């Protein structure tokens, strides 16, 4: 038997990275007002809430959302809890635990953690497909470029703004496929884990 765990933020009450456009919704049609149906218009940044970063986000010649293979977003993953800076040594230890669990292609970091450049090099060097974290950016909020360039430059897709409260360390099955926003640098997604009971 399996248990599904939603690890996505609610879009209209989500955390917003400083400077990004916050999501908004408008009721375009309403049954209560005599319209034939309810219809919602929305506007948002592609990086609001739980979302992925494609390489094009920081690399002008990088892959856009629709050019990234879906296998990066779906498959076994390893959740590792950490607080503070994730150093190269921390990243190596996480990779060792993930490999021992048979889930070293997708790494999700739970907790208030910041991936350092040294850790990014370890993850990139390990050939992972996806790195996820709870913050709205994987690197330092005031200087995210270096970490993004290291990871996205190695075609490591980033899954940012996930919610891992109460999720224990260990192996899970991840589904985090983004909206097919062709030509875009990122896209929102409904991310969830499947845990074996």
Secondary structure as a PSIPRED ss2 file (coil, helix, strand):
# PSIPRED VFORMAT (PSIPRED V4.0)

   1 X C   1.000  0.000  0.000
   2 X E   0.000  0.000  1.000
   3 X E   0.000  0.000  1.000
   4 X E   0.000  0.000  1.000
   5 X E   0.000  0.000  1.000
   6 X E   0.000  0.000  1.000
   7 X C   1.000  0.000  0.000
   8 X C   1.000  0.000  0.000
   9 X C   1.000  0.000  0.000
  10 X C   1.000  0.000  0.000
  11 X H   0.000  1.000  0.000
  12 X H   0.000  1.000  0.000
  13 X H   0.000  1.000  0.000
  14 X C   1.000  0.000  0.000
  15 X C   1.000  0.000  0.000
  16 X C   1.000  0.000  0.000
  17 X C   1.000  0.000  0.000
  18 X C   1.000  0.000  0.000
  19 X C   1.000  0.000  0.000
  20 X C   1.000  0.000  0.000
  21 X C   1.000  0.000  0.000
  22 X C   1.000  0.000  0.000
  23 X C   1.000  0.000  0.000
  24 X E   0.000  0.000  1.000
  25 X E   0.000  0.000  1.000
  26 X E   0.000  0.000  1.000
  27 X E   0.000  0.000  1.000
  28 X E   0.000  0.000  1.000
  29 X E   0.000  0.000  1.000
  30 X C   1.000  0.000  0.000
  31 X H   0.000  1.000  0.000
  32 X H   0.000  1.000  0.000
  33 X H   0.000  1.000  0.000
  34 X C   1.000  0.000  0.000
  35 X C   1.000  0.000  0.000
  36 X C   1.000  0.000  0.000
  37 X C   1.000  0.000  0.000
  38 X C   1.000  0.000  0.000
  39 X E   0.000  0.000  1.000
  40 X E   0.000  0.000  1.000
  41 X E   0.000  0.000  1.000
  42 X E   0.000  0.000  1.000
  43 X E   0.000  0.000  1.000
  44 X C   1.000  0.000  0.000
  45 X C   1.000  0.000  0.000
  46 X C   1.000  0.000  0.000
  47 X C   1.000  0.000  0.000
  48 X C   1.000  0.000  0.000
  49 X C   1.000  0.000  0.000
  50 X C   1.000  0.000  0.000
  51 X E   0.000  0.000  1.000
  52 X E   0.000  0.000  1.000
  53 X E   0.000  0.000  1.000
  54 X C   1.000  0.000  0.000
  55 X H   0.000  1.000  0.000
  56 X H   0.000  1.000  0.000
  57 X H   0.000  1.000  0.000
  58 X C   1.000  0.000  0.000
  59 X C   1.000  0.000  0.000
  60 X C   1.000  0.000  0.000
  61 X C   1.000  0.000  0.000
  62 X C   1.000  0.000  0.000
  63 X C   1.000  0.000  0.000
  64 X C   1.000  0.000  0.000
  65 X H   0.000  1.000  0.000
  66 X H   0.000  1.000  0.000
  67 X H   0.000  1.000  0.000
  68 X C   1.000  0.000  0.000
  69 X C   1.000  0.000  0.000
  70 X H   0.000  1.000  0.000
  71 X H   0.000  1.000  0.000
  72 X H   0.000  1.000  0.000
  73 X C   1.000  0.000  0.000
  74 X E   0.000  0.000  1.000
  75 X E   0.000  0.000  1.000
  76 X E   0.000  0.000  1.000
  77 X E   0.000  0.000  1.000
  78 X E   0.000  0.000  1.000
  79 X E   0.000  0.000  1.000
  80 X E   0.000  0.000  1.000
  81 X E   0.000  0.000  1.000
  82 X C   1.000  0.000  0.000
  83 X C   1.000  0.000  0.000
  84 X E   0.000  0.000  1.000
  85 X E   0.000  0.000  1.000
  86 X E   0.000  0.000  1.000
  87 X C   1.000  0.000  0.000
  88 X H   0.000  1.000  0.000
  89 X H   0.000  1.000  0.000
  90 X H   0.000  1.000  0.000
  91 X H   0.000  1.000  0.000
  92 X H   0.000  1.000  0.000
  93 X H   0.000  1.000  0.000
  94 X H   0.000  1.000  0.000
  95 X H   0.000  1.000  0.000
  96 X H   0.000  1.000  0.000
  97 X H   0.000  1.000  0.000
  98 X H   0.000  1.000  0.000
  99 X H   0.000  1.000  0.000
 100 X H   0.000  1.000  0.000
 101 X C   1.000  0.000  0.000
 102 X C   1.000  0.000  0.000
 103 X C   1.000  0.000  0.000
 104 X C   1.000  0.000  0.000
 105 X C   1.000  0.000  0.000
 106 X E   0.000  0.000  1.000
 107 X E   0.000  0.000  1.000
 108 X E   0.000  0.000  1.000
 109 X E   0.000  0.000  1.000
 110 X E   0.000  0.000  1.000
 111 X C   1.000  0.000  0.000
 112 X C   1.000  0.000  0.000
 113 X E   0.000  0.000  1.000
 114 X E   0.000  0.000  1.000
 115 X E   0.000  0.000  1.000
 116 X C   1.000  0.000  0.000
 117 X H   0.000  1.000  0.000
 118 X H   0.000  1.000  0.000
 119 X H   0.000  1.000  0.000
 120 X H   0.000  1.000  0.000
 121 X H   0.000  1.000  0.000
 122 X H   0.000  1.000  0.000
 123 X H   0.000  1.000  0.000
 124 X H   0.000  1.000  0.000
 125 X H   0.000  1.000  0.000
 126 X C   1.000  0.000  0.000
 127 X C   1.000  0.000  0.000
 128 X C   1.000  0.000  0.000
 129 X C   1.000  0.000  0.000
 130 X E   0.000  0.000  1.000
 131 X E   0.000  0.000  1.000
 132 X E   0.000  0.000  1.000
 133 X E   0.000  0.000  1.000
 134 X C   1.000  0.000  0.000
 135 X C   1.000  0.000  0.000
 136 X C   1.000  0.000  0.000
 137 X C   1.000  0.000  0.000
 138 X C   1.000  0.000  0.000
 139 X C   1.000  0.000  0.000
 140 X C   1.000  0.000  0.000
 141 X C   1.000  0.000  0.000
 142 X C   1.000  0.000  0.000
 143 X C   1.000  0.000  0.000
 144 X C   1.000  0.000  0.000
 145 X H   0.000  1.000  0.000
 146 X H   0.000  1.000  0.000
 147 X H   0.000  1.000  0.000
 148 X H   0.000  1.000  0.000
 149 X H   0.000  1.000  0.000
 150 X H   0.000  1.000  0.000
 151 X H   0.000  1.000  0.000
 152 X H   0.000  1.000  0.000
 153 X H   0.000  1.000  0.000
 154 X C   1.000  0.000  0.000
 155 X C   1.000  0.000  0.000
 156 X C   1.000  0.000  0.000
 157 X E   0.000  0.000  1.000
 158 X E   0.000  0.000  1.000
 159 X E   0.000  0.000  1.000
 160 X E   0.000  0.000  1.000
 161 X C   1.000  0.000  0.000
 162 X C   1.000  0.000  0.000
 163 X C   1.000  0.000  0.000
 164 X C   1.000  0.000  0.000
 165 X C   1.000  0.000  0.000
 166 X C   1.000  0.000  0.000
 167 X C   1.000  0.000  0.000
 168 X C   1.000  0.000  0.000
 169 X C   1.000  0.000  0.000
 170 X E   0.000  0.000  1.000
 171 X E   0.000  0.000  1.000
 172 X E   0.000  0.000  1.000
 173 X E   0.000  0.000  1.000
 174 X E   0.000  0.000  1.000
 175 X E   0.000  0.000  1.000
 176 X C   1.000  0.000  0.000
 177 X C   1.000  0.000  0.000
 178 X E   0.000  0.000  1.000
 179 X C   1.000  0.000  0.000
 180 X C   1.000  0.000  0.000
 181 X C   1.000  0.000  0.000
 182 X C   1.000  0.000  0.000
 183 X C   1.000  0.000  0.000
 184 X C   1.000  0.000  0.000
 185 X C   1.000  0.000  0.000
 186 X E   0.000  0.000  1.000
 187 X E   0.000  0.000  1.000
 188 X E   0.000  0.000  1.000
 189 X E   0.000  0.000  1.000
 190 X C   1.000  0.000  0.000
 191 X C   1.000  0.000  0.000
 192 X E   0.000  0.000  1.000
 193 X E   0.000  0.000  1.000
 194 X E   0.000  0.000  1.000
 195 X E   0.000  0.000  1.000
 196 X E   0.000  0.000  1.000
 197 X C   1.000  0.000  0.000
